[in-house]
């Protein structure tokens, strides 16, 4: 194929339509890998310190890349950014606190309850409820109820549930920033989140946050789990229909479970593999059926995946 032909192929409507979904998938994979490696820092700086490093370093990277001062910011938008950054910080802190005592895939599944509720609120067609139900079944299978959910650490479950609440609020507040430049909103939001989390990290880890080995891992985690996926998804999700957004995010527990298996050696049962299949079916089905709706509008808010 010639260079011109290749260029026409890459710029075809089908490829252009698939790009937002490819960016979303790449962001989720990067996020899961980064979060898995972040647990290596827990013995040194704790969950609070790890969260502070990840968000703080991500903020520095995003601010350097996007240079948000280039764009005007009025008082109303500043208030919206503060709320957006506040819930972003609390969401990240709560999620990392949950990882101290419960597995990665389970923490993501519980956290997903927040955006899943929003997906149900947006649903209107019967077929959308079918895909949401499929996602719910898959998420239920990821929970270790078959071996006794009473054995789960209640504090860890509570932190994961709190992260789900903050995730839902994060989506709501993110929608109010849709008129702003995506890079500006995510950079300022991450900077605000860093200021929320940093006091907890310093109080827990102290000078250990500045150890060279910790900083090196922290930079890698920040790039893989925040800077890269957040930037990709802030742009990609602007072109994904609202009703599809929550269902597509159902891939996150599956991606997290696979990352936990490969990186953290968290073995999956047959039931959990079946859950991954249900979640993939729900996501693919949502993409296929949403594409046939002429009246559905694309998402109007910068709402990347959480954690």
N, C-alpha and C positions, 0 to 999 in steps of 0.2 A: 504494500500500500504506500502511495506517495505521501509526502509530508502534508500536502494540501488536503488529501483524502482523510488522513488521520485527524487533521484539525477539524474538518467538517464532521467527522464521526464524534469527536469529543464535544463539539458544540451542538449536537443534535438535540431536539426537544426531549427525547427519552433520557439521554445522559444528563441533561440539565435538570430534569425532574428528579433523577435519582441522587444527585449530588448532596442535597440536604440530608437525606437518610444515610448516605455513606459517611458524611461528616458526623452525624449523631452516633452512629455505630463506632466510629474511630474514637470519638470522645469517651464513650462508655468503656471501651476496652482500655484506653489509657488511664482512665480514672480507677478502674478496678486493679490494674497492675500497680499503680502508684500507691493506692491504699493498702494493698497487700504488703508492699515493701515498707510502708510507714510503720507497721507493727514491730519492725526490727528496732525501732527507737524507743518503744515503750519501756524496756528495762532500764534505759539510761535517763530519759527525760519525762517518762510518764505519758499518759494520754493527753493531758493538758499541754505539756511541752511540745509534743509531736504536732498537735493541732495548731499551736502558736507558730511553730516553725513553718509548717506547710502553708498556712494562710498568710503569715507575715512575708515570707520569701516570695510567695505567689503575687502578693500585692506589689512588691518591689519590681518584679519582672513585668507585670502587666502595666504598671505606671510608666516604666521605662519604654515599653513597646508602644503603648497607645498615647502617651503624653496627653492626659486628659485636660490639661490646662489650655490646650489649643482651642477648646470649645467653650462657648459661653455657658454659664450656669446661673440661673436666676434663683431667687430665694425659695420659691415653691419646689423647684427641682432638687435643690439642696436638701430640703426636708424629705422628699421622696427617697433620695439616695441614702439618707441616714436610716430610714426605716428598712430599706432594702438591705443595707449593710448589716444592720443590727440582727435581723433574722438570719442572714447568711452566716454571721459569726456564731450565733447560738445554735444553728443547725449543725455546723461543722463540729463545734465543741461537744454537743450532745451525742453526735454519731461516734466520735472517737472515744468518748467515755463509755459508750455501750460496747465497743470492741474489746474492752479490758476483760470482759467475762462471757461474751457470747460470740459465736462464729460470724465471720464476715457475711456469708450468704443470708444467714438468719437476720442479722442486723439490718441489711438492706431490705429484706422482705418486710420486716415490721415497719421500717421507715417509709416504705412505699405506700402505706395506707393513706398518708396525707394526700399526695397527688392523685391516687386512685379515686378518692372521694370527689376530687375536682373533675376527674374524667367522667364519673357518673353524673355529675351535675350538668355537664355539657352534652351528654348523650341524648339523642332524640329517636333515631331509627332503631328498629328492632335488631337489625344485624349488628349494630354497635354494642348492644347489650350482650349479644352472643359472644363477641370477642372479649368484652370486659369480664364476662362470667368465666370464660376460658382462662383469662389471666388470673382471676381470683382463685380458681381451682389450682393452677400451677403454683401460685404463691402459697396456698395452703399446704401443698405437698412439700414445699421447701421447709416448712416449720416441722420441728422434730416431735410432733404430737403423737406419732406412732410409737415412739420409745418413751413417752412420758414427758409432756411439756412442763409438769410440775417441777422437774429437775432444773429448769432454766433459772438463772440468777434473776430475781425480780428487779433488782436495781438496774441491771443491764437492759432488761426488757423495757423498763420505764424510760431510760435514756433514749433507746431506739424509738419508742413511741413519741417522745418529746421531739426528736429529730424529724419525725414525720409531720408533726404539727407545724414546726418551723418551716419545713419544706413547702407545705401548702401555703403558708403566709408569704414565703419567699416568692412563689409563683404569683400570688395576688399583687404583692408590692412591685414585682418585676414588670407586671403588665402596665403599671403606671409610668414606666420609663421607656415605653415603646417609641416615643417621639425623639428620644435622645440617641446620639451615636452609640452603637453597641460597645465599642472599645472604651468610650468614656464611662458609660454606666457600669461596666464590669470592673474597670480599674478603680473607680471611686468606691464602688460597693465593696470590693475586696479590701481596699485600704481601710474602710470603716470597720469591716469585719475583723481585720487584724488588730485594730485598737480595742475591740471588744474582748478578743481572746488573749491578747498579750499579757495582761495582768495575771491571768490564771496560770499561764505558762511560766512566767517569771517566778511566781510564788511557789510553784511545784518543783521546777528544775533548776532555777537560779543560774549560776555560771556554767552549768553543763550545756546550756543552749549554745554557748560560744565555742565548744570544743570543735577543732577542725574536722574530725571524723563525723561528728554529728551534723555539722553544717554542710558537708559534702553530700551526705545522704539526704539531708533536708532539702537541698537545692534540687536533687534528682526527683524527690517526691513532689516538690512544689511544681516542677515542670510537668511531670507525668499526670498528677492527680488534680491540678488546678489550672495552671496557666494555659496549657495546650487544650484540654477538653473544654474549659469554659469559653475560651476564645472561639473555638470551632462551633460550639453549640449555640453561643449567643447569636451568631450569624445564621447558622443552618436552620434553627427552629423558627426563624421569622418566616420561613417558606413552608412550614409543616402545619396542616390544618389543626385548629384548636382541638377538635374532637379526637384526633389521632394522638395528640401529644401524650396524654396520660397512659394510653395503652402501649405506645411505643416504649415508654419508660419501664414497662414490665420486663424488658430484657435485662435490666440492671441486676436483679437478684440472680438471674441465670449466669450473667457474665461474672458477677462477683463470686458465685459458687465455683465456677470453673477456675477463676484466678486463685481462689483459696485452695483448690485441689492441686494446681500446678505449683504454686509458690509456697503456700503454707501447709501443703500435704493434708488438707482436710478432705478425707475421702467421702464420696457421695454414695448413697444407697440407690438401689434400683428405682425406688419411689421418687427420689430426688432427680434422677435422670429423666424420668417420665415428666416431672414438673417442668424441666427445661424444655421438653418438647411441647408441652401445653403453652408455655409462654411464647415460644417462637411462633407457633400456629396463631396465637392471638395477635402478635405483632404483624405478621405477614398478612393475615386476614384484614386487619385494620388498614394497612397500606392499600391493599387492593380495592376494598370497598369504598374507601374515602375518595380515591381517584375518580370514581364515577359520579361524584356529586358536583354538579356545576355550580350550585349556590353556596357551597361552603367556602368560607374565607380563610386565608392563612393566618397563622398565629400572629398577634400584633404585639407581642411582648418578648423581651429578652429573658427567657426562662430556661437556662441550661440545666443539666442534671445536677443533682445535689452532691453533698459530701465533699 
